[in-house]
Amino acid sequence: MSIRNLEQEIKRRVKEALRGTQLTNTEGEFVEPLVETGALPKEVVKGTPYVLIQTTNIEDSDHISSADVAILYGTVGLGLEDSRNKEKVRYTHATGHWDVISIIDKIRVDFLKNVNFDFGILERAMKHEIFGEVNFPYFLGETRCKFTIPTTEPQDDYL
């Protein structure tokens, strides 16, 4: 089975789970988070909330394989114009991590509701980390998942 197909299925499920989620970008506008696999496009560097899906480790054995997948979250808690308002800055310092927590909650519910993905099975033991404020007003978090993937036998091979 293809790891790339698994990543695409995870991306589809994340998009489905986050449909309708509104986060703030650096312009102060409400936007849905950008969901990508592999690497981030240039527009994210400019202050767009994102979810990045990366396969970090692949292990193959005789009949079963596994893949570790990291899902990274980056949110912008405050627009540039609002950063001049001391009250909004104070509020964002106190609650900015809630954006990351809300993303994690939505993905947890979706993933644990059905652990069978088209190209692998999610192991229920997921690890979620909230890094909090990183270079205010940006907040980061991460989820680590492990997927079990059936390994297909090579053709014309005897056991």
ChimeraX attribute file (.defattr): number of C-alpha atoms within 10 A of each C-alpha:
attribute: neighborCount
match mode: 1-to-1
recipient: residues
	/A:1	13
	/A:2	10
	/A:3	16
	/A:4	13
	/A:5	13
	/A:6	21
	/A:7	20
	/A:8	16
	/A:9	16
	/A:10	21
	/A:11	19
	/A:12	12
	/A:13	16
	/A:14	22
	/A:15	19
	/A:16	13
	/A:17	19
	/A:18	21
	/A:19	12
	/A:20	11
	/A:21	15
	/A:22	14
	/A:23	21
	/A:24	20
	/A:25	24
	/A:26	21
	/A:27	15
	/A:28	16
	/A:29	12
	/A:30	15
	/A:31	14
	/A:32	17
	/A:33	24
	/A:34	18
	/A:35	19
	/A:36	20
	/A:37	17
	/A:38	12
	/A:39	9
	/A:40	15
	/A:41	11
	/A:42	9
	/A:43	10
	/A:44	15
	/A:45	10
	/A:46	11
	/A:47	20
	/A:48	23
	/A:49	29
	/A:50	22
	/A:51	25
	/A:52	18
	/A:53	25
	/A:54	17
	/A:55	19
	/A:56	13
	/A:57	11
	/A:58	14
	/A:59	11
	/A:60	12
	/A:61	9
	/A:62	10
	/A:63	10
	/A:64	12
	/A:65	17
	/A:66	21
	/A:67	20
	/A:68	16
	/A:69	20
	/A:70	19
	/A:71	23
	/A:72	22
	/A:73	26
	/A:74	25
	/A:75	28
	/A:76	27
	/A:77	30
	/A:78	25
	/A:79	19
	/A:80	15
	/A:81	10
	/A:82	15
	/A:83	18
	/A:84	10
	/A:85	10
	/A:86	10
	/A:87	11
	/A:88	15
	/A:89	19
	/A:90	12
	/A:91	12
	/A:92	20
	/A:93	18
	/A:94	11
	/A:95	13
	/A:96	23
	/A:97	22
	/A:98	16
	/A:99	24
	/A:100	25
	/A:101	18
	/A:102	13
	/A:103	21
	/A:104	23
	/A:105	15
	/A:106	16
	/A:107	20
	/A:108	17
	/A:109	11
	/A:110	16
	/A:111	20
	/A:112	14
	/A:113	9
	/A:114	10
	/A:115	14
	/A:116	14
	/A:117	16
	/A:118	13
	/A:119	20
	/A:120	24
	/A:121	17
	/A:122	21
	/A:123	15
	/A:124	13
	/A:125	10
	/A:126	13
	/A:127	11
	/A:128	18
	/A:129	15
	/A:130	17
	/A:131	14
	/A:132	22
	/A:133	20
	/A:134	10
	/A:135	8
	/A:136	15
	/A:137	21
	/A:138	22
	/A:139	23
	/A:140	24
	/A:141	22
	/A:142	20
	/A:143	18
	/A:144	18
	/A:145	19
	/A:146	22
	/A:147	22
	/A:148	18
	/A:149	24
	/A:150	17
	/A:151	15
	/A:152	11
	/A:153	11
	/A:154	7
	/A:155	6
	/A:156	6
	/A:157	6
	/A:158	6
	/A:159	5
